[in-house]
Amino acid sequence: MISIDLTSRSIRPELMDTEPVTFEDFRACLVDLSRVNRLAFAYRPTIAFMERLVEARSFDRPIEVLDVGSGYGDTLREISAWGAKRGIAVSLTGVDMNPWSEKAATEASQANGANIRFVTADAFAYEPPNGIDVVVSSLFTHHLSDADVSKFVAWMEAKGRLGWFVNDLHRHPVAYHFFRHASKIARFHRFVQHDGPLSIARAFSLSDWARLIASSGIDATGVDVARVAPFRITVSRIRPS
Ligand SMILES: C[S@@+](CC[C@H](N)C(=O)[O-])C[C@H]1O[C@@H](n2cnc3c(N)ncnc32)[C@H](O)[C@@H]1O
């Protein structure tokens, strides 16, 4: 077993952020990432947050949801299916700085019949035309430096009219070693095999989140940080009405 120091966040860069590849290659990586998401029950906490939101607030128009770092768009397709099942109107936008994400997510959503907009932009620079009710993200914040995670928390607090939700990995040795072996056995895309364990090493502990929220400068009252099995941490806020 290789030895890895997980006492603090890794700053090693991920291949998916740094290595230029063809559209087909990047899409294959996103498809495998969506398989991992499904196998790891990654959509559950996001849908549970949407349930909490509609219990806490009432709506007379579609809920404007922005998914930051939307990748293949699979989280938004899950929210779309949830809205349809629950009879709740949602207006869904994904923003991702990689143009291949917009193309792959648009194609997959059209094939699936989901009405979702995907935009290529740096999240911090994106201003949706109708504003944002809730900002969600999954596997996004670990791509950022500590300073940018705090900036992102402040950005979500400023932009999300009703609240925001972060769904990301827990930096844990069991998760690291399990995924390193499992992704090889499953023969996932080489980016997923390389970046998956690295993402866990770049991810967070509960105390990291306490520190990053404190340094964001927001009022932390009502911010909930929770461990969610298997090996995720969610950070959320729903504004009281
Ligand atoms: C690991 S993928 C996660 C994709 C998807 N949310 C999921 O759960 O599978 C992270 C995504 O964040 C995007 N990303 C990284 N930094 C970004 C930024 N500053 N603005 C927008 N997207 C960004 C990357 O291009 C990548 O598609």
The ligand as an SDF file (V2000), in Angstrom:
LIG
                    3D

 27 29  0  0  0  0  0  0  0  0999 V2000
  -14.7080   16.7640  -11.1080 C   0  0  0  0  0  0  0  0  0  0  0  0
  -15.6520   17.7190  -12.2300 S   0  0  0  0  0  0  0  0  0  0  0  0
  -17.2600   17.5670  -11.4910 C   0  0  0  0  0  0  0  0  0  0  0  0
  -18.3350   17.4600  -12.5150 C   0  0  0  0  0  0  0  0  0  0  0  0
  -19.7280   17.1830  -11.9500 C   0  0  0  0  0  0  0  0  0  0  0  0
  -20.1980   18.2800  -11.1270 N   0  0  0  0  0  0  0  0  0  0  0  0
  -19.7880   15.8680  -11.1940 C   0  0  0  0  0  0  0  0  0  0  0  0
  -20.2780   15.8510  -10.0420 O   0  0  0  0  0  0  0  0  0  0  0  0
  -19.3740   14.8350  -11.7610 O   0  0  0  0  0  0  0  0  0  0  0  0
  -15.2580   19.4140  -11.8440 C   0  0  0  0  0  0  0  0  0  0  0  0
  -15.6810   20.3780  -12.9410 C   0  0  0  0  0  0  0  0  0  0  0  0
  -15.4470   21.7210  -12.4680 O   0  0  0  0  0  0  0  0  0  0  0  0
  -15.0440   22.4940  -13.5810 C   0  0  0  0  0  0  0  0  0  0  0  0
  -14.4060   23.7080  -13.0650 N   0  0  0  0  0  0  0  0  0  0  0  0
  -13.2290   23.8170  -12.3850 C   0  0  0  0  0  0  0  0  0  0  0  0
  -13.0020   25.1140  -12.0620 N   0  0  0  0  0  0  0  0  0  0  0  0
  -14.0560   25.8430  -12.5340 C   0  0  0  0  0  0  0  0  0  0  0  0
  -14.4210   27.2220  -12.4960 C   0  0  0  0  0  0  0  0  0  0  0  0
  -13.6330   28.1330  -11.9050 N   0  0  0  0  0  0  0  0  0  0  0  0
  -15.5930   27.6120  -13.0680 N   0  0  0  0  0  0  0  0  0  0  0  0
  -16.3980   26.6900  -13.6700 C   0  0  0  0  0  0  0  0  0  0  0  0
  -16.1000   25.3770  -13.7460 N   0  0  0  0  0  0  0  0  0  0  0  0
  -14.9510   24.9480  -13.1850 C   0  0  0  0  0  0  0  0  0  0  0  0
  -14.1420   21.5670  -14.3830 C   0  0  0  0  0  0  0  0  0  0  0  0
  -14.0240   21.9780  -15.7220 O   0  0  0  0  0  0  0  0  0  0  0  0
  -14.8760   20.2300  -14.2270 C   0  0  0  0  0  0  0  0  0  0  0  0
  -15.7570   19.9620  -15.3040 O   0  0  0  0  0  0  0  0  0  0  0  0
  1  2  1  0
  2  3  1  0
  2 10  1  0
  3  4  1  0
  4  5  1  0
  5  6  1  0
  5  7  1  0
  7  8  2  0
  7  9  1  0
 10 11  1  0
 11 12  1  0
 11 26  1  0
 12 13  1  0
 13 14  1  0
 13 24  1  0
 14 15  1  0
 14 23  1  0
 15 16  2  0
 16 17  1  0
 17 18  1  0
 17 23  2  0
 18 19  1  0
 18 20  2  0
 20 21  1  0
 21 22  2  0
 22 23  1  0
 24 25  1  0
 24 26  1  0
 26 27  1  0
M  CHG  2   2   1   9  -1
M  END
$$$$
